[in-house]
Amino acid sequence: METISKTRGRNRALFLMERGLIYQANGKYEKSNRDFLEAARQIEKLETISISAQAGSFLSNDLLLSYNGEPFETVLVHTYSVMNFLKMEKWEDALIECKRALKKLSRSSLPNSQPFTNYLAGICYEIMGEYDDARIEYKKVRKACPGIPFLQHDLKRISDMPKPCHKSEFICFIQIGKSPIKHPVEMFIPPDKRFVIPEYQRREYRGRRTLVMAARICPPAGAGKAQASQSSKSYLLTDLETLAKKTIRERTGREITREIARLAAKEKVSREIEERSSEAAANLARIGFMLAESADTRSWQTLPAKLEIARLSLDAGTYDVRVQFLDANNTLLEETLFKQVRAEPGEKVFLLSRSFL
């Protein structure tokens, strides 16, 4: 990983996004955030891309441009930074990244499409004592994801603030499966015009639901079963599989219009070559343009298909926490064990778990 850390060029931001998520999956949160924060800086620069770079890609393909991420991916760069900061208990940094993520989200064409990000913002605002802002974010999530039981508890808890809470909480960020990836789709305009646009295609994965269980180590004498252990399923907040396809679909019309304009520009260049040189030279140019036609199929491939959350409210103590990933038949696929996790009174403990199956 370190030997290619100086990767430059058109895929620099994408490389950092991929590596940042790999670092996070391996518990290297500091390294992960270095990559995510640098990726965010790269994306900001690329959003002011030069006119000359755009013009160069217009007569060939978008692979000549530096990859600056799909809109939902740029939001997720900050969202994943928030998860890392929460895990490292850097609350102020987490809130700063939350605000950046929300700003990106508000500017997108699908501003209500990533409730997972809104929920993290609610958590950060709550931790920092900004309860009105936390309430706003939790209500956004409740509107987008009705029926999630802990949201009503969140809103009640916010309304009771600053009443002290002696219960501890485990908040588990769950990532399931593999996000779809882009493939080229050929389109033809009779009699002989061809262009290629990207389309997301699903990748298979078996994980369907997650169960989180916390068992207290050495519970106090006389403690009931409810005090000694607790379990909860996780709840889906953002379906990246659906969001990715919706993002492409939302701009397909613009993509086709742009490709038709690109074909017209190429034909104009070919005719100018024919006028200045020969028909053979013009036909060679047409063949070259056609061979150069390629869809930009770059995407953040280490993303999961689903982002979920589970919350457990417990008495203070030390717990073994198991995260079980189950298939559609409730068969156990894999399990992550967090051993001897200590939760102090009123403390929020953050856990991250990922299944690629």
Long-range contacts (C-beta under 8 A, 24 or more apart in sequence): 9-66, 10-63, 10-64, 10-65, 10-66, 10-67, 11-66, 11-67, 11-298, 12-42, 12-66, 13-39, 13-42, 13-43, 13-46, 13-66, 13-67, 13-68, 13-69, 14-67, 14-69, 14-298, 14-300, 16-42, 17-69, 17-73, 17-77, 17-300, 17-302, 18-300, 18-301, 18-302, 20-77, 20-80, 21-80, 21-300, 21-302, 21-303, 22-302, 24-80, 24-83, 24-84, 24-352, 25-302, 25-354, 29-84, 29-87, 29-88, 30-84, 30-88, 32-80, 32-84, 33-81, 33-84, 33-85, 36-77, 36-78, 36-80, 36-81, 36-84, 37-81, 39-77, 40-74, 40-77, 40-78, 40-81, 40-100, 42-66, 42-68, 43-68, 43-69, 43-74, 43-77, 58-262, 58-265, 59-262, 59-265, 59-266, 59-269, 59-289, 60-289, 60-292, 61-196, 61-292, 61-293, 61-294, 61-295, 61-296, 62-295, 62-296, 63-294, 63-296, 63-298, 65-296, 67-296, 67-298, 69-300, 70-244, 70-247, 70-299, 70-300, 71-104, 71-108, 71-109, 71-110, 71-247, 72-108, 72-110, 72-113, 72-114, 72-240, 72-243, 72-244, 72-247, 73-299, 73-300, 73-303, 74-104, 75-101, 75-104, 75-105, 75-108, 75-114, 75-117, 76-114, 76-117, 76-300, 76-303, 78-104, 78-117, 79-114, 79-116, 79-117, 79-120, 82-117, 82-120, 82-121, 82-124, 83-120, 83-173, 83-350, 83-352, 86-120, 86-123, 86-124, 86-350, 87-350, 87-352, 91-124, 91-127, 91-128, 92-128, 94-120, 94-124, 94-127, 95-124, 95-125, 95-127, 95-128, 95-130, 98-124, 98-125, 109-250, 109-251, 110-243, 110-246, 110-247, 110-250, 112-140, 112-143, 112-144, 113-238, 113-243, 113-246, 114-238, 114-243, 115-140, 115-141, 115-144, 115-145, 115-237, 115-238, 116-237, 116-238, 116-307, 116-309, 117-238, 118-144, 119-237, 119-309, 122-154, 123-171, 123-348, 126-154, 126-157, 126-158, 126-161, 127-348, 129-161, 129-162, 131-158, 131-161, 134-158, 135-159, 141-237, 145-235, 145-236, 145-237, 148-235, 148-237, 150-235, 150-311, 153-313, 164-346, 165-346, 166-316, 166-345, 166-346, 167-313, 167-314, 167-315, 167-345, 167-346, 168-313, 168-314, 168-315, 168-316, 168-317, 168-343, 168-344, 168-345, 168-346, 168-347, 168-348, 168-349, 169-311, 169-312, 169-313, 169-314, 169-343, 169-347, 169-348, 169-349, 170-212, 170-214, 170-310, 170-311, 170-312, 170-314, 170-319, 170-321, 170-341, 170-343, 170-349, 170-351, 171-309, 171-310, 171-311, 171-348, 171-349, 171-350, 171-351, 172-212, 172-234, 172-309, 172-310, 172-311, 172-312, 172-321, 172-323, 172-350, 172-351, 172-352, 172-353, 173-307, 173-308, 173-309, 173-350, 173-351, 173-352, 173-353, 174-210, 174-212, 174-234, 174-306, 174-307, 174-308, 174-309, 174-310, 174-323, 174-353, 174-354, 175-304, 175-306, 175-307, 175-308, 175-352, 175-353, 175-354, 175-355, 176-205, 176-207, 176-208, 176-210, 176-304, 176-305, 176-306, 176-308, 176-325, 176-354, 176-355, 177-203, 177-205, 177-207, 177-241, 177-304, 177-305, 177-306, 177-355, 177-356, 177-357, 178-203, 178-204, 178-205, 178-301, 178-303, 178-304, 178-305, 178-356, 179-203, 179-240, 179-241, 179-244, 179-299, 179-300, 179-301, 179-303, 179-304, 179-305, 180-241, 180-244, 180-245, 180-305, 181-297, 181-299, 181-301, 182-248, 182-295, 182-296, 182-297, 182-298, 182-299, 183-297, 184-294, 184-295, 184-297, 185-295, 187-256, 187-259, 189-260, 189-263, 193-263, 194-290, 194-293, 195-259, 195-260, 195-262, 195-263, 195-293, 196-293, 196-294, 196-295, 197-252, 197-255, 197-256, 197-259, 197-295, 198-248, 198-295, 198-296, 198-297, 199-248, 200-244, 200-245, 200-248, 200-299, 202-241, 203-305, 205-305, 205-356, 205-357, 206-327, 206-328, 206-333, 206-357, 207-325, 207-326, 207-327, 207-333, 207-355, 207-357, 208-326, 208-327, 208-328, 209-233, 209-234, 209-325, 209-326, 209-330, 210-234, 210-308, 210-310, 210-323, 210-324, 210-325, 210-326, 210-353, 210-355, 211-323, 211-324, 211-326, 212-310, 212-312, 212-321, 212-322, 212-323, 212-324, 213-321, 213-322, 213-324, 214-312, 214-314, 214-319, 214-320, 214-321, 214-322, 214-341, 215-319, 215-320, 215-321, 215-322, 216-314, 216-315, 216-317, 216-318, 216-319, 217-317, 217-318, 217-319, 217-320, 217-340, 218-318, 219-317, 223-315, 227-315, 230-312, 230-313, 230-314, 231-312, 232-310, 232-311, 232-312, 233-310, 234-308, 234-309, 234-310, 235-308, 235-309, 235-310, 236-306, 236-307, 236-308, 237-307, 237-308, 237-309, 238-306, 238-307, 239-305, 239-306, 240-303, 240-304, 240-305, 240-306, 240-307, 241-305, 241-306, 244-299, 304-354, 314-343, 316-343, 316-344, 316-345, 316-347, 317-342, 317-343, 318-342, 318-343, 319-343, 321-351, 323-351, 323-353, 325-355, 325-357, 333-357
